[in-house]
Amino acid sequence: MKSETVILLRDLSQDGILRLTLNDVGRRNALSEAMLTELGAAFAEAGNDSAVRVIVLAANGPAFCAGHDLKEMTAGRAAPDGGRVYFTKIMAQCSGVMQGIVNCPKPVIAEVTGIATAAGCQLVASCDLAVAAETAKFSTPGVHIGLFCSTPMVALSRNAANKHAMEMLLTGDITSAARAAEIGVVNYAVSEEALTGAVTEMAQKIASKSSMTLATGKRAFYSQREMPLAEAYDYASQIMVDNMLAHDAKEGIGAFFEKRSPKWQDR
């Protein structure tokens, strides 16, 4: 599964860590139509590949992701409808990619360097985990150009508390990596030199678990948080019952009592 494209690099390690690297440096890794197509396909393929255990999303160049490609968006205005059909298509495509990350059964870790703005910030917030270089910066600056970051708001508001998310959305100000960690946009910030090592260590730790268990937990996490409390407990209880009956739960509990390492079969 090792391949390269112009704007998205893919590298699968022997321990099952798939590294996706945004590589459209000249356009600051903007979420162009081509980039969205590449990302959507990569996450769909990884979700169905048993060799992939964890996905790391990184980027080359000074920007992690500059959000939507505004040149493409502006060109879309030339249509007779002023761009309505084109804008609708792009927003649906982008929303599909973000939901594809959430719905992907493999854990996704963002490795953030440079700046992540607008839909780029949304991309980070859509990942299950995120580690940033201390020099990284985040913003939802749409208000500066008369365009509220409504779709980035969906992911951002599901990570940061309301007041913190609204501050970013209403002011459009730059948020430092340290502040992003404080408010929940990323897990933590480390030096740029230590970033890849920290992310790799986290990915390897996760990759050593049962992929069945991880997929079960990720799906349950995102499903239950949209439910009322009682419904969430009923749902989670059934998930626990099904999980307990799975091979890897029986193996893991047995290994715990026998003081040995479990042998996962991912089922």
C-alpha positions as CSV (number, residue, x, y, z in Angstrom):
1,M,0.0,0.0,0.0
2,K,3.0,2.3,-0.4
3,S,2.3,4.8,-3.1
4,E,2.7,8.5,-3.9
5,T,0.6,11.1,-5.5
6,V,1.4,14.7,-6.2
7,I,-0.6,16.2,-3.3
8,L,-1.0,13.3,-0.9
9,L,1.8,10.9,0.2
10,R,1.0,7.5,1.7
11,D,3.4,5.3,3.6
12,L,2.4,2.2,5.6
13,S,4.9,1.0,8.2
14,Q,5.4,-2.6,9.2
15,D,3.6,-2.0,12.5
16,G,0.5,-1.0,10.7
17,I,0.8,2.8,11.0
18,L,-0.4,4.5,7.8
19,R,1.1,8.0,7.4
20,L,-0.8,10.3,5.1
21,T,1.1,13.5,4.3
22,L,-0.6,16.6,2.7
23,N,1.9,17.5,0.0
24,D,0.4,20.4,-1.9
25,V,3.0,22.8,-0.5
26,G,2.5,25.5,-3.2
27,R,-1.1,25.9,-2.2
28,R,-0.4,25.6,1.5
29,N,-2.1,22.2,1.5
30,A,-5.5,23.8,0.8
31,L,-8.5,21.5,0.6
32,S,-8.9,21.8,-3.2
33,E,-11.3,19.5,-5.0
34,A,-8.3,17.2,-5.8
35,M,-7.1,17.2,-2.2
36,L,-10.6,16.4,-0.9
37,T,-10.9,13.5,-3.4
38,E,-7.5,12.1,-2.4
39,L,-8.2,12.3,1.3
40,G,-11.7,10.8,1.0
41,A,-10.3,7.9,-1.0
42,A,-7.4,7.4,1.4
43,F,-9.5,7.2,4.5
44,A,-12.1,4.9,2.8
45,E,-9.3,2.6,1.6
46,A,-7.5,2.6,5.0
47,G,-10.8,1.8,6.8
48,N,-11.1,-1.4,4.8
49,D,-7.5,-2.4,4.9
50,S,-6.7,-4.9,7.7
51,A,-3.0,-4.1,7.5
52,V,-3.8,-0.5,8.7
53,R,-4.1,-0.2,12.5
54,V,-3.6,3.6,13.0
55,I,-3.6,6.6,10.7
56,V,-1.3,9.6,11.1
57,L,-2.3,12.7,9.2
58,A,0.7,15.1,8.7
59,A,1.7,17.8,6.2
60,N,4.8,19.1,4.4
61,G,5.6,22.8,4.1
62,P,5.0,25.8,6.3
63,A,1.2,25.2,6.6
64,F,-0.6,22.1,7.8
65,C,-3.7,23.2,5.9
66,A,-4.9,26.6,4.8
67,G,-8.5,25.5,4.5
68,H,-10.6,25.7,1.3
69,D,-8.9,26.7,-1.9
70,L,-10.3,30.2,-2.2
71,K,-9.1,30.6,-5.8
72,E,-11.2,27.6,-6.8
73,M,-14.1,28.9,-4.8
74,T,-13.9,32.4,-6.4
75,A,-13.7,30.8,-9.9
76,G,-17.0,29.0,-9.1
77,R,-18.8,32.4,-9.0
78,A,-18.5,32.6,-12.8
79,A,-21.4,30.1,-13.1
80,P,-24.8,31.5,-14.1
81,D,-26.1,30.8,-10.6
82,G,-23.3,32.8,-9.0
83,G,-21.7,29.6,-7.7
84,R,-24.5,28.1,-5.7
85,V,-24.4,24.6,-7.2
86,Y,-20.6,24.6,-7.1
87,F,-20.4,25.8,-3.5
88,T,-23.0,23.2,-2.5
89,K,-20.9,20.5,-4.1
90,I,-17.7,21.5,-2.4
91,M,-19.2,21.9,1.1
92,A,-20.8,18.4,0.7
93,Q,-17.5,16.9,-0.4
94,C,-15.6,18.5,2.4
95,S,-18.2,17.5,5.0
96,G,-18.1,14.0,3.6
97,V,-14.3,13.8,4.2
98,M,-14.6,15.1,7.7
99,Q,-17.3,12.5,8.5
100,G,-15.2,9.9,6.8
101,I,-12.5,10.5,9.4
102,V,-14.9,10.2,12.2
103,N,-16.5,7.1,10.7
104,C,-13.3,5.4,9.8
105,P,-12.8,2.4,12.1
106,K,-9.1,3.2,12.5
107,P,-7.9,5.8,15.0
108,V,-6.7,8.9,13.3
109,I,-3.9,11.2,14.8
110,A,-3.2,14.6,13.4
111,E,0.5,15.6,13.5
112,V,0.3,19.4,13.2
113,T,3.1,21.7,12.1
114,G,2.6,25.3,10.8
115,I,-0.8,26.9,10.6
116,A,-4.2,25.2,10.4
117,T,-6.8,27.7,9.4
118,A,-10.6,27.5,8.7
119,A,-11.3,24.0,7.1
120,G,-7.7,23.1,8.0
121,C,-8.6,23.7,11.7
122,Q,-11.7,21.6,11.0
123,L,-9.5,18.9,9.7
124,V,-7.5,18.8,12.9
125,A,-10.6,18.9,15.1
126,S,-12.1,16.0,13.1
127,C,-9.3,13.7,13.9
128,D,-9.6,11.5,17.0
129,L,-6.3,12.7,18.5
130,A,-4.0,15.6,17.7
131,V,-0.5,16.5,18.7
132,A,1.0,19.9,17.6
133,A,4.4,21.4,17.4
134,E,4.7,24.3,19.9
135,T,5.1,26.6,16.9
136,A,1.8,25.5,15.3
137,K,-1.1,28.0,15.1
138,F,-4.8,27.6,14.6
139,S,-7.6,29.9,13.6
140,T,-11.1,30.1,12.1
141,P,-10.6,33.5,10.3
142,G,-13.6,33.5,8.1
143,V,-15.1,36.6,9.8
144,H,-12.2,38.6,8.5
145,I,-13.5,38.1,4.9
146,G,-17.2,38.1,5.6
147,L,-17.5,34.3,5.6
148,F,-18.4,32.7,9.0
149,C,-16.6,29.4,9.4
150,S,-19.8,27.5,9.8
151,T,-18.6,24.0,8.7
152,P,-15.4,24.2,10.7
153,M,-17.6,25.2,13.6
154,V,-19.2,21.7,13.7
155,A,-15.9,20.0,14.4
156,L,-14.5,22.8,16.6
157,S,-17.6,22.9,18.8
158,R,-17.4,19.2,19.4
159,N,-13.8,19.6,20.8
160,A,-13.6,23.0,22.6
161,A,-16.1,24.3,25.1
162,N,-18.8,26.7,23.8
163,K,-17.1,29.9,25.0
164,H,-13.7,28.9,23.6
165,A,-15.1,27.8,20.3
166,M,-17.1,31.0,19.9
167,E,-14.1,33.1,20.8
168,M,-12.2,31.5,17.9
169,L,-15.1,31.8,15.5
170,L,-16.2,35.3,16.3
171,T,-12.8,37.0,16.6
172,G,-10.9,34.9,13.9
173,D,-7.8,35.4,16.1
174,I,-4.8,33.1,15.9
175,T,-4.6,30.5,18.6
176,S,-1.3,29.2,19.8
177,A,-0.6,25.5,20.1
178,A,-0.3,25.9,23.9
179,R,-3.8,27.5,24.0
180,A,-5.2,25.0,21.6
181,A,-4.1,22.2,24.0
182,E,-5.7,24.1,26.9
183,I,-9.1,24.3,25.2
184,G,-9.1,20.8,23.7
185,V,-8.4,21.4,20.0
186,V,-5.3,19.3,20.4
187,N,-4.1,16.8,23.0
188,Y,-0.8,18.5,23.7
189,A,2.0,20.5,22.1
190,V,5.7,19.5,22.0
191,S,8.8,20.9,20.4
192,E,8.9,20.7,16.6
193,E,11.9,18.4,16.9
194,A,10.1,16.0,19.2
195,L,6.8,16.0,17.3
196,T,7.1,13.0,15.0
197,G,8.6,10.9,17.7
198,A,5.8,11.8,20.1
199,V,3.1,11.0,17.5
200,T,4.9,7.7,16.5
201,E,5.0,6.6,20.1
202,M,1.3,7.3,20.6
203,A,0.5,5.6,17.3
204,Q,2.6,2.5,18.2
205,K,0.9,2.3,21.6
206,I,-2.5,2.3,20.0
207,A,-1.5,0.0,17.2
208,S,-0.6,-2.7,19.7
209,K,-4.2,-3.0,20.8
210,S,-6.9,-5.2,19.3
211,S,-8.2,-3.4,16.2
212,M,-11.6,-4.9,16.8
213,T,-11.7,-3.3,20.2
214,L,-10.5,0.0,18.9
215,A,-13.1,0.1,16.1
216,T,-15.8,-0.9,18.6
217,G,-14.8,1.9,21.0
218,K,-14.4,4.6,18.4
219,R,-17.8,3.9,16.9
220,A,-19.4,3.8,20.3
221,F,-17.8,7.0,21.4
222,Y,-19.1,9.1,18.6
223,S,-22.5,7.5,18.6
224,Q,-23.3,7.8,22.3
225,R,-22.3,11.5,22.7
226,E,-25.2,12.5,20.4
227,M,-27.7,10.6,22.6
228,P,-29.6,11.6,25.8
229,L,-28.0,10.2,29.0
230,A,-30.3,7.2,29.5
231,E,-30.2,6.2,25.8
232,A,-26.4,6.5,25.8
233,Y,-26.1,4.1,28.8
234,D,-28.5,1.6,27.2
235,Y,-26.5,1.7,24.0
236,A,-23.1,1.5,25.7
237,S,-24.3,-1.3,27.9
238,Q,-25.2,-3.4,24.8
239,I,-21.9,-2.5,23.2
240,M,-20.1,-3.8,26.4
241,V,-22.1,-7.1,26.2
242,D,-21.2,-7.6,22.6
243,N,-17.6,-6.7,23.2
244,M,-17.4,-9.1,26.2
245,L,-18.5,-12.0,23.9
246,A,-15.8,-11.2,21.3
247,H,-12.7,-13.3,21.0
248,D,-10.2,-10.6,21.9
249,A,-12.0,-9.6,25.1
250,K,-11.9,-13.2,26.3
251,E,-8.2,-13.4,25.2
252,G,-7.3,-10.1,26.9
253,I,-8.9,-10.9,30.2
254,G,-7.4,-14.4,30.2
255,A,-3.9,-12.9,29.5
256,F,-4.4,-10.5,32.3
257,F,-5.1,-13.3,34.8
258,E,-2.3,-15.4,33.4
259,K,0.1,-12.5,33.5
260,R,1.1,-12.8,29.8
261,S,0.8,-10.6,26.7
262,P,-2.4,-11.1,24.8
263,K,-2.5,-12.5,21.3
264,W,-5.0,-10.5,19.4
265,Q,-7.0,-11.9,16.5
266,D,-8.8,-8.7,15.9
267,R,-12.2,-10.3,16.2
